[in-house]
Amino acid sequence: MNIFEEPRGDNAIYDLLGQLKEEIEASQRRKPEETILTEDQVVKILNISSRTLKYLKSRRQIAFSKLSGRTYILLSDLLALLKSNRLDSIANRI
């Protein structure tokens, strides 16, 4: 039995699992410019400290938005930061 299949009878947990499945599938189809990350997610993705992220923001090395005291970063902005700091390999220079 698939966990997303509803068994006989009504059960709210299977409705929630169905909604969760739809949200996961939708998030996998989102473009980078539509994917919004929290500071905690960025710290985990980049494997940096929250202080380092604060430093990057204070130097305006990464674009971000503030809303109601919370900071949000677009995945596309995070990718732009990584691309701008990319070093080509020696093999690419030859």
N, C-alpha and C positions, 0 to 999 in steps of 0.2 A: 504494500500500500504506500502510495506517495503521501508525504506529510501535508501536501497542499490539497489533497483530495478530501472532501468533506465526508465523514462517515454518516451513517444513517442517523437522523435526528438533527436538531438545530444545536449548534455550539458556537459561541462567540469567538472562541480561540481560533477556529478555522477561518472565520471571517477576517480576523486580524492577520493571520498568516497569509491569506490571499492578498490583502492590502500590502503587506510587507513585500511579498513576491513581486507585485506590480511596481512598487517603488524602486526595488532593486533593479528590475529590468529597465525602468525608465532612466535611472541614474547611469546605467551602462551605455545608454544611447545618447546621453548629453554631450554636447561639444565642450571643449575646455573653457571657452568664453562664457559658458552658461553654468559651469560647475563652481559653486561657492564653497570655500573652505573656511573653517574657523582657525584661530591661532593654534589651538591644540592639534588640529589635523596637520597643519603646516609643519609644526615642530616635529611631529612623528614622521611625516613623509621625508623631511630633510635630515632627520636625526640630528637636530641642533637643539640648543637650550632655548628657553623662552627669552632669556636675556639676549642671546644672539639675534633672535627674531626682532626684538625691540630695537637693537642696534641697527639692523638692516632697514627697519621702518624709519628710524630717526634720521638716517642718512639718505632717505628717499631712494634706496636701492631697490625697493620692492613697492609696488603700488598696492594700496589697501583702501578700504572704506570703513568708516565708523558709523555705527547706528546704535543708538541707545546705550552707549558705553561699551559696545562689543565691536571687535575688529573682524572684518571679513576680507578674504583675499581670493581673487579669481584664480582658478587653476591656470588659465592662459597667462596671467601676470607672473605666476610662479615659474612657468615654463620659459617666459621671456627672460627672467632673471638668470636662469640656468644657461640659456643660450648666449646671453651677453657675457657670461663669465667662462665660456667654453674655450678650451685650449685644444687646437688641432694636434693630432699626433705627428710625429716626425715623418711617417710614411705618407701623410697627406701633403707635406711640404715639398716632397721630391718631384 
